Amino acid sequence: MASFSVVTVELQPIMHTKGKKMPGLWSDLGVAVLERQPKIHIGKENILSRGAEWRRWEPHIHAPGTVMNNQFSGPNAWGDYLTALEQSTPIIEAIAVTDYYVTDTYQEILQHKAEGRLPAVKLIFPNVELRLDVATAKGGFVNLHLFVSPEDPQHIDELRRLLSRLQFNVMQDRFDCTRADLIRLGNKADPSIKDEIAALSYGANQFKVNFQKLREVFAESGWAKKNILIAVAGGATDGTSGVREAADQTIRREIEGFADIIFASSSAQREFWLGQKSLSPLRDLRPLRRAEALLARKRCS
């Protein structure tokens, strides 16, 4: 497996892996994957002195039936969705099927792929979105994303087992991060909800993950270390740049240091995380100096 220095996606959102090695299937597809040697690794070929190969990934895309804020409607929602992906230009070669806490839509897309849809897509993997119990200045919460390599045939079962070790304590009860407990949480938080899907959505909206607990769970799992990359939003609404209170700066630095990938929607943030410039002379970047130094060390290692 190659050692990577930079991986970016020039489409929204921008993605930067901060120098971490990626599991084999992901590196085989390659998104401007640069080895430390002057050669490019694309699939099984080594192409010398040719420059970067750019391939389009969609690293954060929800699907019909997504747990929260499902904007897909109509009798042919899935057909319209798949057709839109198939007709996209440039061609999409990798899709991270995103949802909060569960893998239902990821498994649905795999079934459509098995039936012949998305023929140009070479890689489909789950992106499990977690909402941390860390508030942002814009009234949201910091979101983390778990990019799970599909290389392990048991990756869905392993992922569910990992998630089940996360808990949310509320209303004098403990709720595990499982589909059944998310539904139970939704029903308990609002007893008027009778529909199971509505209860799942409401429960997921209530569930918050404690960051320290997530780190403990991840540290104890050899499977997670080998098969999961962690992404964090870099924006202000649901990302770390929205964590602005002085008392929260330590946890902000910890989250950014824990992540392997930064999602951002601006070229300024991309350049900052690549170590090319500061975001703004008007912005107090002292909370980010440790993350910047960490990134610089990784680039030099």
C-alpha positions in Angstrom: 0.0 0.0 0.0 1.4 3.4 -1.0 2.2 6.2 1.4 0.2 9.3 0.5 1.1 13.0 0.9 -2.0 14.8 -0.5 -5.4 13.8 -1.7 -7.8 16.5 -2.7 -11.1 16.6 -4.6 -11.6 19.9 -6.5 -15.4 19.5 -6.5 -17.6 20.5 -3.6 -16.9 19.6 -0.9 -13.1 19.8 -1.0 -11.5 16.9 0.7 -8.0 16.6 2.1 -6.6 13.5 3.9 -3.8 15.2 5.9 -1.3 12.5 4.9 -2.9 9.3 6.1 -2.5 5.9 4.4 -5.7 4.7 2.8 -7.1 1.2 2.6 -6.2 -0.8 -0.5 -9.4 -0.5 -2.5 -9.5 3.3 -2.1 -6.0 3.8 -3.1 -6.5 1.5 -6.1 -9.1 3.8 -7.5 -7.0 6.9 -6.8 -8.1 10.6 -6.6 -5.0 12.5 -7.4 -3.2 10.1 -5.1 0.5 11.1 -5.0 3.1 8.6 -3.8 6.2 9.9 -2.1 8.2 8.6 -5.1 7.8 10.5 -8.4 5.2 8.2 -9.8 1.5 7.8 -9.8 -0.4 4.7 -8.6 -3.6 4.2 -10.4 -5.2 0.8 -10.1 -2.4 -1.8 -10.6 -0.3 0.5 -12.8 2.7 2.7 -12.0 2.8 5.6 -14.5 6.1 7.5 -14.4 6.4 11.3 -14.8 2.9 11.9 -16.0 1.4 14.1 -13.3 -1.7 13.6 -11.3 -4.7 11.6 -12.5 -8.0 13.3 -11.5 -11.1 11.2 -10.9 -14.4 12.5 -9.6 -15.6 11.3 -6.2 -18.8 12.2 -4.4 -17.6 11.9 -0.8 -20.8 13.2 0.8 -24.0 12.3 -0.9 -27.3 11.3 0.6 -29.9 9.1 -1.1 -33.7 8.6 -1.1 -34.8 7.5 2.3 -32.0 9.2 4.1 -32.7 9.4 7.9 -32.9 13.2 8.2 -34.1 15.9 5.9 -35.1 13.5 3.1 -35.6 15.8 0.1 -36.2 13.0 -2.4 -39.8 12.5 -3.3 -42.1 11.1 -6.0 -42.9 7.6 -7.1 -39.6 7.2 -8.9 -37.3 8.8 -6.5 -34.7 6.1 -6.6 -34.8 5.9 -10.4 -34.4 9.7 -10.8 -31.6 9.7 -8.3 -29.6 6.9 -10.0 -30.1 8.4 -13.4 -28.8 11.8 -12.2 -25.7 10.1 -10.9 -25.2 8.1 -14.1 -25.5 11.2 -16.3 -23.2 13.4 -14.2 -20.3 15.1 -16.0 -17.4 14.4 -15.2 -18.2 10.8 -14.6 -18.5 9.8 -11.0 -16.2 6.9 -10.2 -16.6 6.7 -6.4 -19.6 7.4 -4.2 -19.7 7.6 -0.4 -23.3 6.9 0.5 -24.0 9.2 3.4 -26.6 8.8 6.3 -26.8 9.5 10.0 -25.9 6.5 12.1 -27.3 3.8 9.8 -26.4 2.0 6.5 -29.9 1.4 5.0 -29.4 3.6 1.9 -25.9 2.3 1.4 -27.2 -1.3 1.2 -30.0 -0.1 -1.1 -27.5 1.4 -3.5 -25.4 -1.8 -3.5 -28.5 -3.7 -4.5 -29.1 -1.3 -7.4 -25.5 -1.7 -8.4 -25.8 -5.5 -8.4 -28.8 -5.1 -10.7 -26.8 -3.1 -13.3 -27.2 0.5 -12.3 -24.2 2.9 -11.9 -22.0 1.0 -14.3 -19.3 3.7 -14.3 -19.0 3.7 -10.5 -16.0 1.6 -9.5 -16.3 2.1 -5.7 -19.2 2.5 -3.3 -18.6 2.8 0.4 -20.6 4.0 3.5 -20.1 7.5 4.9 -21.7 7.3 8.4 -22.5 10.8 9.7 -22.3 11.4 13.4 -23.4 14.5 15.3 -21.1 15.4 18.2 -22.3 17.0 21.4 -20.1 20.0 20.5 -22.2 23.1 19.6 -21.3 25.7 16.9 -21.8 29.4 17.0 -24.6 29.1 14.3 -26.7 26.9 16.4 -25.7 23.5 14.9 -23.4 20.7 16.1 -20.1 19.5 14.7 -20.5 16.6 12.4 -18.0 13.8 11.9 -18.0 11.3 9.1 -16.8 7.7 9.1 -15.5 6.6 5.7 -15.7 2.9 5.9 -13.6 0.7 3.5 -15.8 -2.0 1.8 -12.8 -4.3 1.4 -13.8 -6.4 4.4 -16.8 -8.6 3.4 -18.1 -8.2 6.9 -17.7 -4.4 7.0 -21.4 -3.7 7.6 -21.6 -6.0 10.6 -18.3 -4.7 12.0 -19.5 -1.1 11.6 -22.7 -1.8 13.3 -20.9 -3.4 16.2 -18.6 -0.4 16.5 -21.5 2.1 16.4 -23.4 0.1 19.1 -20.7 1.0 21.6 -21.7 4.7 21.3 -24.4 5.8 23.8 -26.6 8.8 24.4 -27.8 9.3 27.9 -31.1 11.2 28.3 -34.5 11.1 30.0 -33.0 8.8 32.7 -32.2 6.2 30.1 -29.3 5.0 27.9 -29.7 4.7 24.1 -27.2 2.8 22.0 -26.3 3.9 18.5 -28.4 1.2 16.8 -31.4 1.4 14.6 -33.7 -0.1 17.2 -32.5 2.3 19.9 -32.7 5.3 17.7 -36.4 4.4 17.0 -36.9 3.9 20.7 -35.4 7.3 21.4 -37.6 8.9 18.9 -40.7 7.3 20.4 -39.7 8.2 23.9 -38.8 11.8 23.0 -42.2 12.3 21.2 -44.8 9.7 22.2 -47.1 11.0 19.5 -45.0 9.5 16.8 -46.4 6.3 15.6 -44.5 5.7 12.3 -41.3 3.8 12.6 -39.4 5.8 10.0 -40.5 9.1 11.6 -39.4 7.8 15.0 -36.0 6.8 13.5 -35.6 10.3 12.0 -36.6 12.1 15.2 -34.4 9.8 17.3 -31.4 10.4 15.0 -31.9 14.1 15.3 -31.8 13.9 19.1 -28.8 11.5 19.3 -25.4 13.2 20.0 -22.1 11.4 20.2 -19.7 12.3 23.0 -16.3 13.0 21.3 -14.2 11.5 24.1 -16.2 8.3 24.0 -15.8 8.1 20.3 -12.1 8.3 20.6 -12.1 5.6 23.3 -14.2 3.3 21.1 -11.9 4.0 18.1 -8.7 3.4 20.1 -10.0 0.0 21.3 -10.9 -1.2 17.8 -8.1 -2.6 15.6 -10.7 -3.0 12.8 -11.7 0.7 12.9 -8.1 1.8 12.7 -7.5 -0.3 9.7 -10.8 0.3 7.8 -12.1 3.8 8.7 -11.0 7.3 7.8 -12.5 10.1 9.9 -13.7 13.3 8.2 -14.8 16.5 9.8 -16.7 19.4 8.4 -14.6 22.6 8.2 -17.5 25.1 7.9 -19.2 27.2 10.5 -22.7 25.7 10.6 -21.8 22.1 11.3 -18.0 22.2 11.3 -15.1 23.1 13.5 -14.7 26.7 12.4 -18.1 27.3 14.1 -16.6 26.3 17.5 -15.5 29.8 18.5 -15.9 30.1 22.3 -12.6 30.3 24.1 -13.6 27.5 26.5 -14.2 25.2 23.5 -10.9 25.7 21.6 -9.1 22.7 23.2 -11.9 20.4 22.1 -11.8 22.0 18.6 -8.1 21.3 18.3 -8.6 17.7 19.5 -11.3 17.1 16.9 -9.2 18.5 14.1 -6.2 16.5 15.2 -8.3 13.3 15.4 -9.7 13.7 11.8 -8.0 12.3 8.7 -10.0 14.4 6.2 -11.3 17.9 6.2 -14.5 18.8 4.3 -14.5 22.4 3.2 -16.5 24.5 0.7 -14.0 27.2 -0.1 -10.6 27.4 -1.8 -9.3 29.4 1.2 -9.9 26.6 3.6 -8.3 24.1 1.2 -5.2 26.3 0.9 -5.1 26.7 4.7 -5.2 22.9 5.3 -2.6 22.3 2.6 -0.4 24.8 4.6 -0.3 27.3 1.8 -1.8 30.3 3.6 -3.8 31.6 6.5 -7.5 31.9 6.1 -7.8 35.6 6.9 -5.7 38.2 8.6 -8.8 39.3 10.5 -9.5 35.8 12.0 -7.9 34.7 15.2 -6.1 31.5 14.0 -4.4 30.7 17.3 -6.7 27.8 18.0 -5.6 26.2 14.7 -1.8 26.6 15.1 -1.5 23.1 16.7 -3.4 21.5 13.9 -1.4 23.5 11.3 1.9 22.3 13.0 0.6 18.7 13.1 -0.2 18.9 9.4 3.2 20.3 8.6 4.9 17.5 10.5 2.9 14.9 8.6 3.9 16.4 5.3 7.6 16.3 6.3 7.5 12.8 7.7 
